Amino acid sequence: MSIDEATPEEWDEAFAGIKDVRFYDNRSPKEVPYVPDPVNQPDHYRAGEVEAIDYIAQQLGSGVKDYLLGNVHKYLHRHQFKGSALQDLKKTEWYLRRLILEHEQGG
């Protein structure tokens, strides 16, 4: 069976037990309300047409891995000392996932 042939009941069964799943579609901004996301897409990093992390990766080339690893260490270290420990731990996770992606893609 293909994913396109799944019935609504099969979809419900596939997602049973998964809570707080959010799907965002930037192609339909009128239908999907804007939800600020200071971890994955901070507003201050998206001021221009290119997101800051993409510009940094372009400028550093393979050195972006060191940049990402440095941010993993930074956010992991400071999560205990700032107001939002959970947000800093989520940022640690974000930079670690991006670092893993760079390694998987051979960057």
N, C-alpha and C positions, 0 to 999 in steps of 0.2 A: 504494500500500500504506500502511496506517496503522501507527503504532508498536505498536498492540495486536496486530497480525497478524504481527509479526516472530518468526521462529523462533529457537531458542537459537543456532543456527549463525550467523544474521544478526547477532545481538547480539554474539557473539564476534568476528565480522569487524569490526563497527563500533567495538569497543573494542580491537582489536588494536593493540599498540604503546603503549597508554596504561598507564603504570605508576603505582602508588601512588594509585589512585583510592579515595577513602573516601566512603562514603555513610552518613550518620547519620540515624536515624529516632527522634525523641524520643517518638513514640507507642508504641514498643516497647522501653523501657529494659532489660528483662530479656534481650532478644535482642541488643541492641547494647551492647557494653561502653563504659563511660565513658572517654573519652580527653581528658585535660586539653588545652586549647587556649588558651595565654596570649596569642595574637594576636587571634583572632576572637571568642572568648568568655571573657575572663578571669574567673575565679571571683569575684574581689573586686568586679567590676562588675555581678554578677548576684545580689547579696545579697537584693534585694527582688523584688517582682513585675514591676517595670519595669526594663529594662536601662538603665544610666546614659546611654548615647548617645541613647536614645529620649527620656528625660526632658530632656536638654540640648537636643535638637532642638525639643521642645515649648516649652521656655522661651524659646529664642532666636529661633524662627520663621525668617525668611530669614537672620538673622545666623548661623545654624548653618554656613553656607558659610565664613564667616571663621574660625570655630572649627576647622572641618575643615582648612582651608588652613594655619592656624597649627600644627596637629598634624603635618601633612605636613612642614612646615619643621623642626619640633622633632625629630622622629624621624630625618629625613634628616641633620640636622646632628650629632646626638649618637651616631649609630650607630658612629662611629669611636672614641668615647671610653668606651663602656661595655663590659661583659663580653660581651654577646651582640649583635654587629653584625648578624647575620642576623635575629634576632628584631626588632630595631628597623627594619630594612629592610622586613620583612614588615608591621610596624605602619604604616610609611610607605605601603606599597601599600594596606593596608586603608583608611586615611583618604582616600587619593586615590580609591579606588574608590567610597567613600561620597560624596565630593564630586562625582564624575562622576554618580552616581545622582541626587543632589540637583538637578544641572543638567538632567539628562534628564527628571526629573519636574517641572521648572519650579518647584522649591521656592525 
